[in-house]
Amino acid sequence: MSVTAGCGTDYAPGMLLRTAVTAFTLVTILAGAIRAGAEGPSPGPAKTVLFVCEHGAARSVIAAAHFNREAEARHLPYRAIARGSVAQEQPSAATVKGLQVEGLTARPAKPEQLTAADVESAARVVTLGCDISKITPAKADRWDDVPAPSDDYAAARRVIDGHVAALLAELEAPRP
């Protein structure tokens, strides 16, 4: 038995299916290549940007959430984590609520204590109003001008956004 395809050509039933599968596979491969070209080369494994605030419950969490959203949108090979120099038990309620309104999630769900290993594995370390010199002598960028989110979330967010934008521009800039 054979099947006639529009132009009078006869195909065995299995051959028609194989031709359709091959065409679909080719289109899928080409679409992936076009998408990859539009997005640029694959960035490889993500490098860590470490944000540290005193309790690991507010400033660093906001900074990491906004950094991650922007880095992902720009296809940068960086991902941020938040830690506390003296981690508290629960995340800040103002931070959790503020991030939820913005469609973001407070991570980690429970503040985590900064360790020397966190610092050693980070490509960049940023402190937000705290001193980490007793934990590590590592050099860190200092964002000491961020107000407490519990006092004014919007103000804290504006200052953090300005710093995050500058950091992302620096990380995005071609290196000589």
C-alpha positions in Angstrom: 0.0 0.0 0.0 1.2 3.5 -0.7 0.0 7.0 0.0 -0.1 9.7 -2.6 1.2 13.1 -1.5 -0.3 16.1 -3.3 2.1 16.1 -6.3 1.4 12.5 -7.4 4.4 11.0 -5.5 3.7 7.7 -3.8 5.1 7.1 -0.3 5.1 4.0 1.8 3.2 4.8 5.1 6.4 4.5 7.2 8.3 6.8 4.9 5.8 9.6 5.2 6.0 9.4 9.0 9.8 9.4 9.0 9.8 12.4 6.6 7.5 14.3 8.9 9.6 13.5 12.0 12.8 14.5 10.3 11.3 17.8 9.2 10.0 18.5 12.7 13.4 17.7 14.2 15.1 20.1 11.8 12.7 22.9 12.5 13.2 22.4 16.3 17.0 22.4 16.0 16.9 25.6 13.8 14.5 27.3 16.2 16.9 26.5 19.1 19.9 27.8 17.2 18.0 31.1 16.3 17.0 31.5 20.0 20.6 30.9 21.2 21.9 33.4 18.7 19.4 36.0 19.9 20.4 35.4 23.5 24.1 35.3 22.9 26.5 32.6 23.9 25.7 30.4 26.9 27.3 32.0 29.9 28.4 28.8 31.5 28.2 28.2 35.2 26.9 31.1 37.3 29.3 33.1 39.4 28.1 34.0 42.9 27.5 37.5 44.1 27.2 37.5 47.9 25.1 40.1 49.6 25.5 40.4 53.4 23.5 42.4 55.9 23.5 42.1 59.7 20.6 39.7 60.1 20.4 38.2 56.6 16.7 39.0 56.7 16.1 42.3 54.9 18.7 44.4 52.9 20.7 41.5 51.6 17.5 39.6 50.7 16.1 42.5 48.7 19.4 43.1 47.0 19.8 39.4 46.0 16.2 39.2 44.7 16.5 42.3 42.5 20.0 41.4 41.3 18.9 37.9 40.3 15.9 39.2 38.3 18.0 41.8 36.4 21.0 39.4 35.9 18.6 36.8 34.5 16.9 39.3 32.2 20.3 40.4 30.9 21.5 36.8 30.5 24.5 37.5 32.8 26.4 34.5 34.3 25.8 35.7 37.9 23.5 34.7 40.7 23.2 36.3 44.1 22.7 34.8 47.5 21.9 36.6 50.8 23.6 36.0 54.2 23.7 37.5 57.6 26.7 38.4 59.7 24.6 37.5 62.7 21.6 35.7 61.1 18.3 36.0 62.8 15.6 33.3 63.0 13.0 34.7 60.6 13.1 37.0 57.5 11.8 40.5 57.9 8.0 40.7 57.5 8.4 44.1 55.7 10.9 42.5 53.3 8.7 39.4 52.6 5.7 41.6 52.0 7.5 44.1 49.8 9.1 41.4 47.6 5.7 39.6 47.3 4.1 42.8 46.0 6.9 43.0 43.4 6.4 39.4 42.4 9.6 38.2 44.0 10.3 35.6 46.8 12.4 36.2 49.8 15.3 33.8 49.7 16.5 32.1 51.6 13.2 31.4 53.4 15.1 31.3 56.7 18.1 33.7 57.1 21.5 31.9 56.8 24.7 32.7 58.7 27.6 34.0 56.6 30.6 31.6 56.5 34.1 31.9 55.2 33.3 29.4 52.5 30.5 31.7 51.2 33.0 34.5 50.9 35.7 32.2 49.3 33.3 30.9 46.6 31.9 34.4 45.7 33.0 36.3 42.7 31.9 39.5 44.4 31.0 40.3 48.0 28.7 43.3 49.0 28.0 44.3 52.5 24.9 46.4 53.4 25.4 48.1 56.7 27.4 45.5 58.5 31.0 44.5 59.3 32.3 41.1 58.2 35.9 41.5 59.3 35.5 39.2 62.2 34.4 36.4 59.9 36.7 37.1 57.0 39.3 39.6 55.9 37.9 39.6 52.4 37.5 42.8 50.5 33.9 43.8 50.0 31.9 46.5 48.4 30.1 48.5 51.0 26.6 49.8 50.5 26.2 51.5 53.9 23.6 54.1 52.7 20.7 51.7 52.5 17.9 52.6 54.9 16.2 49.9 57.0 13.4 48.3 54.9 11.3 48.0 58.1 11.3 51.9 58.4 10.7 52.6 54.7 10.7 49.7 52.2 10.3 52.0 49.2 13.3 54.1 50.2 15.5 51.0 50.8 14.4 49.6 47.5 15.3 52.8 45.6 18.8 52.9 47.1 19.4 49.2 46.5 18.1 49.5 42.9 20.7 52.2 42.2 23.5 50.1 43.6 22.3 47.0 41.8 22.1 48.9 38.4 25.7 50.2 38.9 27.0 46.7 39.8 25.3 45.0 36.9 26.6 47.7 34.5 30.1 47.0 35.8 29.7 43.2 35.5 28.3 43.6 32.0 31.1 45.8 30.7 33.6 44.2 28.4 36.9 43.6 30.0 40.0 44.9 28.3 
